[in-house]
Amino acid sequence: MRSTSAFAKPTRKLPPQGIAVQADEFERDGVVYEKDGVKVIAFEVDHGDAIKPAYGYRIEYKGHAAVISGDTRYNQNVIKYGTGADLLIHEVAIARPELMSNQFAQAIIAHPHHPHDAGRVFAQARPKMAAYTHLVFLSNEKVPEATLEDLLAQTQETYSGPLEIGEDLTSFEIGETVTVHRFKP
């Protein structure tokens, strides 16, 4: 009987270019990729004083745009590059008010957006569709997590447009409208 290992030498000769990685450094806002009609624009965001640099991205193709905020607090660059986008994807963190006296919770919440502030970004940028990803729900042994309903209610204090809450494997189809496809196993 013969066994193989994940570390066994491959029997096929594959070209090394197939796994090659090209990393291009950048230090300021601007186009970081452009090929076959796809343009990616990086823009600096504010992820806190100790976490620099941090970037968001605007991806443009055939007259449409999707913007990913990256990890950030309220930031004019997200509004600038997110204005008029078909899809604006933003991270968010939420904690119940009674947890905010906790120093650890304050330190965590200081970096990502609160739903109220993310709603302000969405309201000013006015994308066709806003979406949350990188959801941070803080709790401890005495204070339970906020709910999705809390997240929506706090966002709706400042934003009344279309909003999706991301789930693993959710995809978005961008055309004249933005269509959400949720994974169904």
C-alpha positions in Angstrom: 0.0 0.0 0.0 1.3 3.4 -0.9 0.3 6.6 0.9 0.9 10.2 -0.1 1.3 13.3 2.0 0.3 16.9 1.5 4.0 17.5 1.6 4.9 15.0 -1.0 6.7 16.2 -4.1 4.2 16.9 -6.8 4.4 14.6 -9.8 3.2 17.3 -12.3 5.5 20.1 -13.5 3.5 23.3 -13.1 5.0 26.6 -14.1 6.1 28.7 -11.1 4.3 31.8 -12.6 1.0 30.1 -11.6 1.7 30.8 -7.9 3.8 33.9 -8.3 2.8 36.9 -6.1 3.5 40.4 -7.1 3.2 43.0 -4.3 3.3 46.6 -5.1 3.6 49.1 -2.2 1.8 52.4 -2.2 1.9 55.3 0.2 -0.9 57.6 -0.8 -4.4 57.8 -2.3 -4.7 56.8 -5.9 -5.0 54.1 -8.5 -3.2 50.9 -7.3 -4.5 48.6 -10.1 -5.8 49.1 -13.6 -6.3 46.3 -16.2 -8.9 45.1 -18.6 -11.3 47.9 -17.6 -11.0 47.3 -13.9 -9.7 50.1 -11.8 -8.9 49.9 -8.0 -8.4 53.1 -6.1 -6.9 53.0 -2.6 -7.7 55.7 -0.1 -6.5 56.3 3.4 -8.9 55.8 6.3 -8.7 56.4 10.0 -8.4 53.2 12.0 -6.9 55.0 15.1 -3.7 56.7 16.0 -1.8 53.5 16.6 -2.9 51.7 13.4 -1.5 53.5 10.5 -1.7 53.3 7.6 -5.1 51.9 6.9 -6.8 51.9 3.5 -10.2 51.5 1.9 -10.7 50.6 -1.8 -13.0 51.8 -4.6 -13.4 49.2 -7.4 -14.7 50.5 -10.7 -15.8 48.6 -13.8 -18.0 49.5 -16.8 -19.5 52.6 -15.1 -20.2 50.9 -11.8 -18.4 51.1 -8.4 -18.1 49.1 -5.2 -16.4 50.7 -2.2 -14.9 48.8 0.8 -14.3 51.1 3.7 -11.7 49.0 5.3 -11.3 49.3 9.1 -12.1 52.9 9.9 -13.8 55.4 12.1 -15.9 58.2 10.7 -13.8 59.5 7.8 -14.3 62.0 5.0 -12.4 59.8 2.5 -15.0 57.1 2.8 -17.6 59.6 1.9 -15.5 61.1 -0.9 -14.8 57.8 -2.6 -18.1 56.2 -1.7 -20.2 59.0 -3.1 -22.5 57.7 -5.9 -21.2 54.1 -5.6 -23.5 51.2 -6.4 -22.4 49.4 -3.3 -20.7 50.8 -0.1 -19.5 48.1 2.2 -18.6 49.3 5.7 -17.5 47.7 8.9 -19.3 48.4 12.2 -19.1 47.8 16.0 -21.9 48.0 18.6 -22.1 47.6 22.3 -25.0 48.2 24.7 -24.7 51.5 26.5 -24.2 49.8 29.9 -21.0 48.2 28.6 -19.5 51.5 27.5 -18.2 52.2 31.0 -15.8 49.3 30.6 -12.3 50.4 29.5 -11.8 47.4 27.3 -15.1 48.1 25.4 -14.1 51.7 25.0 -10.7 50.7 23.5 -12.4 48.3 21.0 -15.2 50.7 20.0 -12.7 53.5 19.5 -11.5 51.9 16.2 -14.4 50.8 14.1 -17.6 52.8 13.3 -20.6 53.0 15.5 -23.8 52.3 13.6 -24.9 56.0 14.1 -21.7 57.2 12.4 -21.7 54.6 9.7 -25.3 55.7 9.0 -24.0 59.3 8.6 -21.4 58.0 6.0 -24.1 56.2 4.1 -26.5 59.2 4.2 -23.8 61.5 2.8 -22.3 59.1 0.2 -25.8 58.0 -1.0 -24.9 54.6 -2.5 -27.5 52.5 -4.3 -27.0 49.9 -1.6 -25.1 50.0 1.8 -23.9 46.9 3.5 -22.3 46.0 6.8 -19.4 43.6 7.1 -16.9 42.9 9.8 -19.6 43.1 12.5 -18.3 43.5 16.0 -20.8 42.9 18.8 -19.3 43.5 22.2 -20.5 41.8 25.4 -19.3 40.4 28.7 -20.5 38.1 31.4 -22.9 40.7 32.7 -24.0 42.6 29.6 -25.3 40.6 26.6 -24.6 41.5 23.0 -26.6 44.1 21.2 -28.9 42.6 18.6 -29.2 43.0 14.8 -32.4 45.0 15.5 -30.3 47.3 17.8 -27.7 47.7 14.9 -30.4 48.5 12.4 -32.2 50.9 14.8 -29.0 52.9 15.5 -28.1 53.0 11.8 -31.6 54.2 10.9 -31.2 57.2 13.3 -29.0 58.8 10.5 -29.6 56.7 7.4 -32.9 55.6 5.8 -31.7 54.0 2.5 -31.2 50.4 1.5 -29.0 48.4 3.9 -27.9 44.8 4.0 -26.2 43.1 7.0 -23.5 40.8 5.7 -23.4 37.1 6.3 -20.7 34.6 5.3 -20.8 33.9 1.5 -23.3 36.7 0.7 -22.7 38.1 -2.8 -23.8 41.2 -4.6 -24.6 41.5 -8.3 -24.1 45.1 -9.5 -26.0 46.3 -12.6 -28.7 48.9 -13.0 -29.7 47.7 -9.5 -27.8 45.9 -6.8 -29.1 42.4 -6.1 -28.2 40.5 -3.0 -27.6 36.7 -3.1 -27.5 34.9 0.2 -25.9 31.5 0.5 -28.3 28.6 0.9 -26.6 25.3 1.7 
